[in-house]
Every structure is written in structure tokens, then in C-alpha cells.
Amino acid sequence: MMTNKESLLLYCWQKFLLPMLRRAAVQVLVMICLTAGVLGILGSTAPMSHAEAIFPTSVAGNAQLATTSRIHNQQPPLKSTALNATVYHSPDCNCCGGWIDHLKAQGFKITDFSTPDIETVKQKYNVPDNLSSCHTAIVNGYVIEGHVPADDIKRLLQEQPNVAGLSVPQMPVGTPGMEMGNRKDPFSVLSFDRKNSVAVFNKYPSS
């Protein structure tokens, strides 16, 4: 049998000392785990994002998903507009061929139609009589009448104004396809809509 002193020591051990030792052991284990985790992070070669450094793992994961979503939702850059032109002209028009060569040199793909009834084409596409020239072209739905420079057609396709098309009336000397040495008459590129309203799209001085 235990004496009173032994009984008292056992009681103190079970009541006070043993719980204290258990708590201390748990704290030591926690510290060891935390230290191992920190050392593992520091020793990792994988880069840590700003979100992972500040927020818990779940929040950082959500931040990464949001960033990925933004990247996938970005629209790709628009492709360059295809430069396709359908050109109608009289069989005996030499300057029309010069204008077609000008467009080809500027990257246009040409579908060439030679027709003896060019006036019917102009009526079909509602070219105003006072803006008429020697050939009529259709480029991406726009009507291009006469010796319009390729740069103005490209600008038209880029800006896409609410007009029916462009025209250089008659056949000014110095326009593409109407070159005559160094001579260059002043001319204007005119825009027109389906109500026959006309405006200056570009102006070229004489040289």
C-alpha cells in the first residue's frame, strides 16, 4: 500500500504535472511543424505570387483563376481587312488598266470585268452622274468610282464611315493610272452617300 506522501505525489502528478507536460509537448510539435513549413517554402524553387504571399491558399487560388479568366477573355487583335476589289471597265480603257496595276501594287486582289455597257454598272450601284468616271469598282461593299488612290480606299476601309463610296470625278492628270510625266493636276477625293450627299474625303494639290 502507498503511504500518504506517495498518494499525494501521484495526485499532484496526475492533476498538474502531466497536463502541463502534454501542453508543452503539443506546443513543441506545433513549433516544429511551423518551422518545417517555413523552411520548405523558402527552399522551394517555384516562384511565389504576390497573392500567395499575402492571402491564404484558397484566396490565392481564386486570384490566380481570376487572372487566368481575364487573359482568356481578352479579344485577339483584329486581322487586317482583306483588300479585294471587283473592277468594271470598258474593253478599250487603257487608263483603267493603269489604275488596276496601282491597286495590285498596293496589295489589292483584283477581279477584273471588262464590259461594253459600263453605264448599266454605274446605274446598278447608284453612282451619281456628276461623280462619274471611266471605271467602277466594288471594295468590301463600297463603291469606288474613278482613279481613287489606294491609300484613300484603305483609309475608307479602316474608318468605315456611313457612306456609299468614294469618287474622283472625270480623269484628272496625275491620279493613279493617269500619270503624264511630272504633271499633276489638283483633284479631290469625294465621298457620297445613298442620298447623293457629297463631301470632300481628301484633297491633293498640284505639283
Secondary structure, 3 states (H helix, E strand, C coil): CCCHHHHHHHHHHHHHHHHHHHHHHHHHHHHHHHHHHHHHHHHCCCCCCHHHHHCCHHHHHHHHHHHHHHHHHCCCCCCCCCCEEEEEECCCCHHHHHHHHHHHHCCCEEEEEECCCHHHHHHHCCCCHHHCCCEEEEECCEEEEECCCHHHHHHHHHHCCCCCEEEECCCCCCCCCCCECCECCCEEEEEECCCCCEEEEEEECCC
